[in-house]
Amino acid sequence: MIVRVHKNFEKQYKKLKKTEKDKFKERINIFITDEFNPILNNHPLRGKYLGYRSINVTGDLRAIYKREENLTIFVAVNSHSNLYR
C-alpha cells in the first residue's frame, strides 16, 4: 500500500500539537498493517465527504482519506467538529 498526503493535510498536520502528531504516526503504522483494526474505527463518510473514509487518531482527532486501488491519500486531519461542519 502506498500512502500519500494532500497539501491540505500537510497544512493541518503542521498545526497539531506534538502529542497529536506522535499519535497520528502511531495510528498510521497500525493503518498500514491492518487498515480495519478496531482501534482505528475506520468508517465510510457521507455528505460532502462521500467516497472518503475516516480513522480515529485520538478521542476527537480524525484523519480523512481516499483509497484508490493501491494508493491511499490522506486529505485532512482535524477535530471532529472542525471537519464535519
Secondary structure, DSSP 8 states (H G I E B T S, - for coil): -EEEE-HHHHHHHHTS-HHHHHHHHHHHHHHHH-TT-GGG--EE--GGGTT-EEEESSSSEEEEEEEETTEEEEEEEEEHHHHT-
